């Protein structure tokens, strides 16, 4: 049921994006590689990692230190208030090549005035397969 609902949301979001046009969005979101993010974390750099997958997936397992901000057509005002504008924000999802959900959330944050936002290239699956740090359970 959750996957079906997620699929419907993704399809609806994609169709809305096509029908409404994408000209208001920045053309490209900068990407950061898994290796770059891992190095930042190892050095203790100030980075905010945002998991855009459904909350149930986040609760099962996520990149160590990530916060949950499931994809939605519009980033909530509450999320905009809690995210720091003075730190690098890296979004990630598990939606395949192009990181469409995390790139969309990154675009929304950029349009909301966040200046230092990037997307994790290759997303959750590649991070997990590389054996990089993950957390289990709710956070």
VOPAGU-2260 file (C-alpha; in pm, 1 decimal, decimal comma):
REM VOPAGU-2260
SITE   aa  ch    i         X         Y         Z
SITE  UNK   A    0       0,0       0,0       0,0
SITE  UNK   A    1     280,5     241,4      88,6
SITE  UNK   A    2     469,5     165,1    -233,2
SITE  UNK   A    3     153,4     210,4    -437,5
SITE  UNK   A    4      81,5     545,0    -270,5
SITE  UNK   A    5     444,8     648,4    -321,5
SITE  UNK   A    6     426,0     550,5    -689,0
SITE  UNK   A    7     107,5     753,9    -736,7
SITE  UNK   A    8     270,2    1057,4    -570,4
SITE  UNK   A    9     577,3    1029,0    -791,1
SITE  UNK   A   10     372,1     993,7   -1109,2
SITE  UNK   A   11     145,8    1283,4   -1008,2
SITE  UNK   A   12     446,9    1501,4    -926,5
SITE  UNK   A   13     615,9    1418,0   -1255,0
SITE  UNK   A   14     302,9    1485,1   -1458,0
SITE  UNK   A   15     243,4    1812,0   -1273,0
SITE  UNK   A   16     600,6    1915,7   -1342,3
SITE  UNK   A   17     556,7    1841,6   -1712,6
SITE  UNK   A   18     214,0    2005,3   -1741,4
SITE  UNK   A   19     303,3    2314,5   -1540,6
SITE  UNK   A   20     645,7    2348,9   -1696,6
SITE  UNK   A   21     983,2    2339,7   -1535,0
SITE  UNK   A   22    1109,8    2680,1   -1640,3
SITE  UNK   A   23    1072,4    2820,0   -1288,1
SITE  UNK   A   24    1316,4    2564,6   -1150,6
SITE  UNK   A   25    1693,1    2589,2   -1165,0
SITE  UNK   A   26    1815,5    2377,2   -1454,6
SITE  UNK   A   27    2067,6    2165,1   -1266,9
SITE  UNK   A   28    2131,9    2082,7    -906,2
SITE  UNK   A   29    2494,5    2032,9    -815,2
SITE  UNK   A   30    2578,9    1674,5    -730,7
SITE  UNK   A   31    2816,5    1542,5    -469,1
SITE  UNK   A   32    2962,3    1193,6    -501,1
SITE  UNK   A   33    2931,7     931,5    -230,9
SITE  UNK   A   34    3304,6     947,9    -177,7
SITE  UNK   A   35    3293,1    1325,7    -132,4
SITE  UNK   A   36    3011,2    1302,0     121,2
SITE  UNK   A   37    3184,8    1021,0     308,5
SITE  UNK   A   38    3504,1    1230,3     326,1
SITE  UNK   A   39    3306,2    1530,5     456,8
SITE  UNK   A   40    3150,3    1316,5     728,1
SITE  UNK   A   41    3485,7    1162,4     821,3
SITE  UNK   A   42    3632,4    1513,5     860,2
SITE  UNK   A   43    3337,3    1623,5    1074,1
SITE  UNK   A   44    3234,8    1896,0     831,1
SITE  UNK   A   45    2907,2    2075,4     897,2
SITE  UNK   A   46    2668,5    1916,7     650,8
SITE  UNK   A   47    2295,8    1848,9     678,1
SITE  UNK   A   48    2186,5    1527,7     508,6
SITE  UNK   A   49    1820,9    1515,5     404,5
SITE  UNK   A   50    1655,6    1181,0     324,5
SITE  UNK   A   51    1368,4    1235,5      78,0
SITE  UNK   A   52    1237,4     878,9      85,8
SITE  UNK   A   53     905,8     791,0     251,8
SITE  UNK   A   54     924,8     805,4     633,0
SITE  UNK   A   55     868,5     430,2     665,0
SITE  UNK   A   56    1181,5     368,2     455,2
SITE  UNK   A   57    1379,9     622,6     656,4
SITE  UNK   A   58    1269,0     454,4     979,2
SITE  UNK   A   59    1402,3     119,1     856,3
SITE  UNK   A   60    1746,1     252,5     767,1
SITE  UNK   A   61    1910,1     575,2     650,9
SITE  UNK   A   62    2246,0     744,6     607,0
SITE  UNK   A   63    2395,9     801,2     948,9
SITE  UNK   A   64    2300,3    1146,2    1075,9
SITE  UNK   A   65    2033,2    1211,6     810,9
SITE  UNK   A   66    1701,2    1377,4     883,0
SITE  UNK   A   67    1375,0    1272,0     723,4
SITE  UNK   A   68    1203,6    1509,2     481,4
SITE  UNK   A   69     990,5    1290,0     252,4
SITE  UNK   A   70     938,0    1419,3     -99,5
SITE  UNK   A   71     627,5    1633,7    -143,7
SITE  UNK   A   72     516,6    1872,2    -417,4
SITE  UNK   A   73     605,6    2157,8    -180,8
SITE  UNK   A   74     858,8    2159,8     102,1
SITE  UNK   A   75     670,8    2250,6     419,1
SITE  UNK   A   76     720,0    2582,4     592,7
SITE  UNK   A   77     819,1    2391,3     908,5
SITE  UNK   A   78    1098,1    2215,7     719,1
SITE  UNK   A   79    1219,6    2547,4     579,9
SITE  UNK   A   80    1233,0    2685,8     934,4
SITE  UNK   A   81    1434,6    2399,7    1083,4
SITE  UNK   A   82    1690,4    2363,0     805,2
SITE  UNK   A   83    1994,4    2587,9     844,8
SITE  UNK   A   84    2064,2    2831,9     562,4
SITE  UNK   A   85    2431,6    2861,0     654,8
SITE  UNK   A   86    2528,0    2493,6     608,4
SITE  UNK   A   87    2564,0    2265,5     310,7
SITE  UNK   A   88    2247,1    2060,6     262,0
SITE  UNK   A   89    2270,1    1733,7      71,7
SITE  UNK   A   90    1948,8    1563,3     -34,2
SITE  UNK   A   91    1918,8    1198,8    -131,1
SITE  UNK   A   92    1653,4     954,6    -243,4
SITE  UNK   A   93    1631,4     606,6    -387,8
SITE  UNK   A   94    1469,4     685,3    -719,5
SITE  UNK   A   95    1731,2     575,1    -968,0
SITE  UNK   A   96    1939,5     765,6   -1219,9
SITE  UNK   A   97    1891,3    1140,6   -1207,5
SITE  UNK   A   98    1790,2    1142,6    -841,0
SITE  UNK   A   99    1458,8    1300,8    -942,3
SITE  UNK   A  100    1300,9    1331,8    -596,3
SITE  UNK   A  101    1610,5    1460,4    -420,6
SITE  UNK   A  102    1683,2    1698,9    -707,8
SITE  UNK   A  103    1325,4    1828,2    -683,4
SITE  UNK   A  104    1355,5    1885,4    -307,0
SITE  UNK   A  105    1693,6    2052,3    -362,9
SITE  UNK   A  106    1535,3    2280,1    -625,4
SITE  UNK   A  107    1252,7    2368,2    -387,4
SITE  UNK   A  108    1504,6    2458,4    -116,6
SITE  UNK   A  109    1707,5    2669,7    -359,4
SITE  UNK   A  110    1391,9    2856,8    -460,9
SITE  UNK   A  111    1317,2    2907,8     -89,1
SITE  UNK   A  112    1650,5    3086,5     -40,6
SITE  UNK   A  113    1886,1    2804,9      57,4
SITE  UNK   A  114    2207,4    2878,7    -131,7
SITE  UNK   A  115    2421,0    2572,6     -63,8
SITE  UNK   A  116    2218,5    2265,9    -164,7
SITE  UNK   A  117    2342,3    1958,7    -350,3
SITE  UNK   A  118    2212,3    1613,0    -431,8
SITE  UNK   A  119    2390,1    1287,4    -355,3
SITE  UNK   A  120    2479,7    1123,0    -684,7
SITE  UNK   A  121    2348,0     767,5    -717,1
SITE  UNK   A  122    2145,6     798,2    -395,3
SITE  UNK   A  123    2061,5     559,0    -117,6
SITE  UNK   A  124    2113,3     222,6    -287,2
SITE  UNK   A  125    2467,1     301,3    -396,9
SITE  UNK   A  126    2553,2     443,3     -51,2
SITE  UNK   A  127    2426,4     129,4     116,4
SITE  UNK   A  128    2597,0    -104,3    -132,8
SITE  UNK   A  129    2926,3      76,7     -73,7
SITE  UNK   A  130    2900,1     -16,3     294,0
SITE  UNK   A  131    2903,5     344,1     411,7
SITE  UNK   A  132    2762,6     435,5     756,7
SITE  UNK   A  133    2390,4     381,9     804,3
SITE  UNK   A  134    2157,2     390,8    1101,5
SITE  UNK   A  135    1869,4     158,8    1169,7
SITE  UNK   A  136    1549,6     246,9    1347,3
SITE  UNK   A  137    1372,4     571,5    1403,6
SITE  UNK   A  138    1549,2     902,4    1438,4
